[in-house]
Amino acid sequence: VKVYEEERELTMMLLVDVSPSRMFGSESMTKKNLITEIAATLAFSASKNNDKVGCILFSDHIEKFIPPKKGRSHILMIIRSLIEFTPDSEGTALSEAVRYMTNVNKKRCTTFILSDFINPKRDMTPLEDALKIATSRHDLVAIRVSDPRDKELPNVGIIEMKDAESGEKIWVDSSSTAVREWFANRWNEREATVDNLLKHNRIDTASISTDSDYVAELIKLFKQR
């Protein structure tokens, strides 16, 4: 019985969010650094299995496409791009990345979406449509990266806050219980929307914070799959 190696070869795609919100981090690392480490771990794992690895860097459009290839040098090139790349745009549109991935990969592949999933409301319906098509052809996994300060506003008095993507600045009284509750509620509402969207499309998910052990979360994810 002959067993051909190419029959077992798989392709893994990394859809990496490079929008400005990834630059935030209140702990020892930013979301960008966490995403880069997770992407490197996944890429080297795939390379060890002799699988092809490709990468799509996106903001509100496709910033860079690295076609799937094998080899350590190719993996190192992807990691270098994740570290050094500066996006042209300051927006986010997850739907564009998912749609592009579906179009460029004709054969079934495993795709990891690495993002904080802070996506504008206007893109949620297009994202739902894109995911519906993508999951019918590919195996999608969502890696949701966050920071503790995304979820909870500390009581530190009056502070100036800036939207990393729109550039809008506002002054906030963080000592107000009502303000902190509003902030937490907005986060919970956003998370619930994303949860429902991913569950509806049967997409496996790992939620990883900048203050947690991402290796443990990845192991837990793969044990569930």
N, C-alpha and C positions, 0 to 999 in steps of 0.2 A: 504494500500500500504506500503510495507516494503522498507525502504531505507537503504542499507548497507554502512557503513562508508568506508569500504575498496574499494568500487567502485569509491570513490572520491579521494582517496589517490594518491598523485603525488610524483614524485621523482625529486629532483633538484641536479644537479652535478655542482661543482665548479672546473673549470680547471684553476689552478693558476700557473703562470710563476714564477719560483724561480731562474731564471738565474741571473748572476751578474749585469746586466744593471738595475735591479729593485732597486739596492742600491743607485742610484743617486738621488739627490734632491738639488735644489738650493734655494728652498723656506723653509717654516717652517717644511715640512715633505718630506721624501723620497718617491719614487714610491712604495717601499715595504710597508711602513706604510699606504699609501693611499689604496693600494690593500687589505691590511689586514682589514682596516675599512669597505671598500665596501663589502668584502666577509662576514664579521661578520654581517653587516646590512641585506644582502640577506639571510644568514643562519637563523638568528633569525626570519625574516619575514616568511620564509618557515616553521620554527618550530611552529610558532604561528598558522599557518593553518594546523598543524598536518601532514605536509609533511615530507618525508624522505630527508635527505641531505647527499650527499657524496662529496668527494674531491679528486682531482688528482693533485699532485705537480709535475711539470715537468721542465726539462732543455732541453738538447738535447736527453733525454730519460726519462722514468717514474721514478721519484725519490721516490714517495710514493703514495700509493693508500689507501684511507679510504673509505670502503664500505658504502653505504647509510643506515642510521639508523635514528630513531626518538629520541627525548629527549634533554633536556637542557644540560645534562652532555656530550652528544655526540657533541653538537655544541661547547661547551667550549673546548673539546679536539681538534676539528678542528682548532679553533682559536689559541690554544696553539701551535699547529704544525706550523701554519702560522708565528707565532712570533719567535719561537725558531729554526725552521728547517734550517740546513745548507746543501746545495746541494753538491753532489759528483762531479758534472761536472760544467764546466764554459761555456758551449755552449747553444744554443737554437735550438729547432726543434719543431715548433708548430704542424707539421703534426703528430708527434709521439703521442702527447697528444690527438689529435682529433681521430686518428685511435684507440688508446687504449680505449677511452671512448665509441666509437661505439661498440667495441668488448665485453666489460664487461657489457654493459647495453642492455639487450635483449628487454626490454619494453621501450616504448617511454618515454623520460624524457626531462626536460628543463635544458639546459646546458649553464652556463655563463663562457665565456673565459675571464679571467682577465690577461691582458698582455700589455706591451708597443708595442707589435707587431713588435719589431726590430728583424726580422727574416732573416737569411742568404738567398741570392738569390738562392742557390742550393736547398733550401727547399720549394720554392714557388710553383713549379709544384706538388711535393708530397702533399703539403698542399691543393692545389686546388682539387686534386683527393680525399683527405680525407674528405674535406668539402662537396663535392658533394655526397658522400655516407652518411655522418653523417646527412645532412639536409633532406635526404629522409626518415630517421627513427626518428629523434629527432628535438626538437625545440632549435635552437642555438641563443645565444645572445652574442655579442662581447662588452666587456668593455675595451676600449682603453685608457690606462693610459699614461700620458706624463708629462714632465716638461718644463717650458718655455725655458730653455737652450738647450733642444733637438731641438728646432725650430730656435733659434736665437743666434748667437755668439756675446757676448758683446764686445765692443771696449775697451780692457784693455791692449793692447800692446802684447808683445811676451809671450806666455804661453805654458806650456807643457801639452799635452793632452794624455790620456791613454784609450785604448779600454778595457773596463771592462771584456770582454770575451776572447779576444785573448792575452791581456797583452801588445800589441804593443804600443809604445810611440812615439810621434812626437812633434816637436816644431812648433807652429803656430803663425803667425803674425796677431793677431786679429784686429790690427789697419788698415789693408788693406781692403778696400771696396770690392775688388775682392774676397778675401778670405771669407768675411762674406756673400757675395752673393752666392758663391759656396756652402757654408755650408747650407744656407737657401734653395737653389735649390735642394740639395741632400735630404733634409728632405721632401720637397714638392713632389718630385718624389716618394719617398718611401711611403708617405701618399696616393698618387694617386693610386699606385699599390695595396695597402691594401684596399682602398675604392672600387676600381673596383672589387676586389676579393670577398669582402663581399656583395656588391650589386648584383653581378652576381649570388650569391648563396642565395639571399634574406634573409640575416642575419641582424636582427635589431642591431643597433650600438649606443653606447654612448661614446663620447670622453670626458675624464675628466682629467684636469690638476691638478698638485699639488697645484696650487694657486687659484683653483676654489672651489665652493660649490658642493660637489659630491651628496648631498641629492637632490638638485634642479635638477641636471642632471638625476638622477635616476627616479625622479617623472616624468620628461618630457619624459623619455624613456617609462615608463609604460603607460602613457597616450596615447602614439602613438601606442601601441600594441593592 
